[in-house]
Amino acid sequence: MSEILKRPIPLLITFVVGMLMVLEYFFTVPALTATYDTVNTWRVILYACVYLGTINLLLLHGRRVMRRDPGQWYYSAWLIVMIAAYAVLGLVWGVDSMNYRWMIDNVDVPLGATMYASLAFYMASGAYRVMKVRNLGTGLLLLSAFLVIIGNTPLFPATWEGFATIRNTIFDTFVVGSYRAIRFGVGLGGIALGIRTLVGLETGYMGRRE
Amino acid sequence: MSLWDKLEAVPNWVLYILVLLAMAYPIFRPLGLPIVVGGPSQEAYKAVDATPEGTYAVFHIAYGAGGKPTLQPAAVAMSHHLFEKNLKVIYFCDNAVDLANIWGIFDEVSPDTRYGKEYGSDYVVLSLTGPFLTQAAVVLSNLLETIPTDARGQSLKGMPMFQGYTETEDINIVCQLTTSGDISEGWVYQAVSRYERRLVGGWLSMMTSSMIPYYQAGQIQGFIDGSKGAADYEVLTNKPGEAVKITDILSLTQVVYLLFIIIGNVGYFGKKYMGGGK
């Protein structure tokens, strides 16, 4: 019985649900569409796993604090304190309360903004040190990058709109062409993976097998 | 150390100070540079503008804390436009940070006092849980049956804006602002391919190259391209705000980048051809 539960039944469920998704896309059958919509909304239930993740996180970092792992335990302790603080604020006052918003606006937003803003410095250093015309390939890369930066910088198109036109032309030709090729590759790979999953040749989603 | 070596090896701290100055200067002395509105922003504006009054717009906010400085001004400008057009707006997000961002939008837009809009009659906020593609499908196909309450716990079915509401007919346009490639592409799959709605996007500039094929193919009606796109939308709605202020910072900082790329190359070639470099 356990062998049936481990492999054939999950494979059968995958096949039935997968075929439902595929058939619904190609055929207009009301019953099929209704079943598709219902099954689609069931996936919300799977999100309950996030709570298991939180428990796992607390156990992992709780152990580090208990063991006083050198150089780590105080970070773990701080993580637990912050999880508790957010949980208490959210559960007691609600996530749309002013208290919760104060935490978001004064902790999350500045930290997130700082992380993104620090990229400006690294990008400046990276561009200065790496973007050099060492050969034809890097020359072309530098030229296109230079023109795109100029087109993206509001100052330049404000002085001559042609800068924006050049930038848009690069995007509309080279960039779109390249990305379409990537998309086609990803799409074909996705179709192949989907077919292999439907017929039971790809079973990685069922977890590692001994 | 020769001049060419020095040009090629400017210390990071010098570079960082100059970038910092380029960022800080316009804060104290705004340059007031003119803004040339880009084509995608204009198309996004036209798409929202062409939405019939009284129909529904879904507005997905998904930029978290990191994307807030770039995309919140766009969300504010677009919200002004949605309320001016008398659309019924369904805001939605899937986490507490974006929920706070949405309340922040209302603080700036003041839909109740400025546009005479009422929560529950003209706009609503949903806080959903689940994988994104499912959320999008639920909002566009089966909202009232799947999601009983809004972010405040009030019943959706009891709200005036949902009396006589049918998802398949009433939702006319989907607007989304996100820092996630999966979400921006996911909306193309769900809103455009699956449910045949018009879609307007907005994201960080670095995502534009991966999303522009969808715009060229007509699947995305228009889009907001980072801070510059947000500034464009503020200009188009005649509500200059944070994004317009950021434009000066963007200009000066990128000029510093360009100057240093040139300096680095001058040093490289000088050393190669005149300084005995390899």
Contacts between the chains, C-beta under 8 A, distances in Angstrom:
chain1	res1	chain2	res2	distance
A	25	B	194	8.0
A	37	B	137	7.1
A	37	B	141	5.3
A	37	B	142	5.3
A	40	B	134	5.8
A	40	B	137	4.8
A	40	B	138	7.5
A	40	B	141	7.9
A	41	B	134	6.5
A	41	B	137	7.4
A	41	B	138	5.6
A	41	B	142	6.3
A	41	B	146	5.0
A	43	B	130	6.2
A	43	B	131	5.5
A	43	B	134	4.4
A	44	B	129	6.2
A	44	B	130	3.7
A	44	B	131	7.8
A	44	B	134	5.8
A	44	B	138	7.5
A	44	B	146	7.7
A	46	B	130	7.5
A	46	B	131	7.1
A	47	B	129	5.1
A	47	B	130	4.6
A	47	B	131	6.7
A	86	B	96	7.8
A	90	B	96	6.7
A	95	B	96	4.6
A	95	B	99	5.8
A	95	B	127	7.3
A	95	B	151	7.7
A	96	B	99	6.3
A	96	B	103	6.4
A	96	B	151	5.9
A	96	B	152	6.1
A	100	B	96	6.7
A	100	B	100	7.2
A	101	B	100	4.6
A	101	B	103	6.2
A	101	B	104	7.8
A	104	B	65	7.2
A	104	B	96	6.5
A	104	B	97	5.4
A	104	B	100	4.0
A	105	B	100	6.5
A	105	B	104	7.5
A	108	B	64	7.6
A	108	B	65	4.0
A	108	B	97	5.3
A	109	B	65	4.4
A	109	B	68	5.5
A	109	B	97	7.8
A	110	B	65	8.0
A	111	B	65	6.6
A	112	B	64	6.2
A	112	B	65	3.1
A	112	B	66	3.5
A	112	B	67	7.6
A	112	B	68	6.8
A	113	B	65	6.9
A	113	B	66	6.8
A	113	B	68	6.7
A	113	B	69	5.1
A	115	B	66	5.9
A	116	B	66	5.0
A	116	B	67	7.5
A	116	B	69	7.2
A	116	B	70	7.7
A	117	B	69	7.8
A	120	B	19	6.0
A	120	B	23	7.2
A	120	B	253	6.4
A	121	B	15	7.7
A	121	B	16	5.0
A	121	B	19	5.7
A	121	B	20	8.0
A	123	B	257	7.2
A	124	B	15	5.5
A	124	B	16	7.4
A	124	B	19	5.0
A	124	B	253	8.0
A	124	B	256	6.7
A	124	B	257	5.6
A	124	B	260	6.5
A	125	B	12	5.4
A	125	B	15	5.7
A	125	B	16	7.6
A	127	B	257	5.4
A	127	B	260	6.8
A	127	B	261	5.5
A	128	B	10	7.1
A	128	B	15	6.3
A	128	B	257	7.9
A	128	B	260	4.1
A	128	B	261	6.4
A	128	B	263	7.3
A	128	B	264	4.8
A	129	B	264	6.7
A	131	B	261	5.1
A	131	B	264	6.9
A	131	B	265	7.7
A	132	B	264	5.9
A	132	B	265	5.5
A	132	B	268	4.7
A	133	B	265	6.0
A	133	B	268	7.4
A	133	B	269	7.6
A	134	B	268	7.8
A	142	B	261	7.3
A	142	B	265	7.6
A	146	B	258	7.0
A	146	B	261	6.8
A	149	B	254	5.8
A	149	B	257	6.5
A	149	B	258	6.1
A	150	B	258	7.1
A	152	B	205	6.6
A	152	B	228	6.7
A	152	B	254	7.0
A	153	B	250	6.7
A	153	B	251	5.4
A	153	B	254	4.1
A	153	B	255	6.8
A	153	B	258	7.8
A	154	B	33	6.1
A	154	B	35	6.0
A	154	B	36	7.4
A	154	B	228	5.9
A	154	B	231	7.2
A	154	B	247	4.8
A	154	B	250	6.0
A	154	B	251	5.1
A	155	B	33	5.6
A	155	B	251	3.7
A	155	B	252	7.8
A	155	B	254	7.8
A	155	B	255	6.7
A	157	B	36	4.6
A	158	B	33	5.5
A	158	B	34	4.5
A	158	B	35	6.9
A	158	B	36	5.5
A	161	B	36	6.0
A	164	B	36	6.3
A	164	B	38	6.7
A	168	B	39	7.0
A	171	B	208	7.4
A	171	B	209	6.9
A	171	B	212	5.6
A	172	B	212	7.6
A	172	B	216	6.7
A	175	B	209	4.9
A	175	B	212	6.3
A	176	B	212	5.8
A	176	B	213	5.1
A	176	B	216	5.6
A	179	B	209	6.5
A	179	B	210	5.9
A	179	B	212	7.3
A	179	B	213	5.1
A	180	B	213	5.4
A	183	B	213	6.5
